[in-house]
């Protein structure tokens, strides 16, 4: 869905103010993450609150090139099986 991305300062402000639910909603809106992932990210940010600089979020893209590569390999394998076993 996405690679590393900066989160807005508003998310950090909401978490610092104790408004975790509002921060989770904003994380979901900015990143497209699901509820559980956004909650874990908000909790990770809140746990890192003793620093002056916000932590860099580690957001991973699901699927990505690895998923595409797996599909290409599967299609090639199916073609090889077809040509050798079912082809004339």
N, C-alpha and C positions, 0 to 999 in steps of 0.2 A: 504494500500500500504506500509506504513512504520510507525514505532513508533518514539519516540523521537530520534533525530539524530543530531550529531554535524555537523555544516556547516564548510567548509574550511575557513581558514584565508583569502584566496584570495577574497572571497565574501565580507567580511568586508572591505578589502582594496579597492575593486572596488567601494563600496558604499561611503566610505570616500573620494575617489577621484572624486566623482560625476558621475561615470560611471554606472548608475543604470540599463541601458538596458543590459550591459555586465554582471552585477551581476545577473539579472533576468534569463538570459540564463544559467548561471552557476548553479544557484539554481535549475532550471528545470532539468539540466543534472545530478546533484547530488542527487536530491530527487525524481524525477519523478512527481513532482507537475504540475498542469496545469498552464496556463499563468496567470490567475487571482489570483490563490493562491500564486504563486511565486512573483507576483507584490505586493500583500498585505504584504507578509513576508519581501520583500526588503524595503517597505515603513515603516514597523514596526521597522526594524533594523535601518533605516536612522533616524527615529524619536527618537531613543535611542542613538544617536551618541554622546551625551555629557558625556558618561561614558567611563572609560578606559577599562573596560571589556565588551566583547560582550554579549548581552542578550541571554539567552538560548532560542532557538527556540521552539515553541509549535506546533509541527507537529503531526497531528492525523492520525491514520490509518483509512481508510474508510472501513466500513463493520466490519471486525474483528470477534471476538468471538460472538458478539451480532447478527451479520448476520447469522452465522452458527447455533446459537441456535434457531433463528426464523425459519430457514429451517427445523431443526430437529423437532420442535414443530408442524410445518405445516404437515410434513410427518406423524408424529404419529397421529395427528388429522384425517388426511385422512384415515389412516389405521383403526382407531376406527370407523369412520363413515362407512367404507366398511364392517367391520366385523359385526356390529350391524344391519345395514340396508340392506345390499346387500348379505351378506354371507348366506350360507345354514344352 
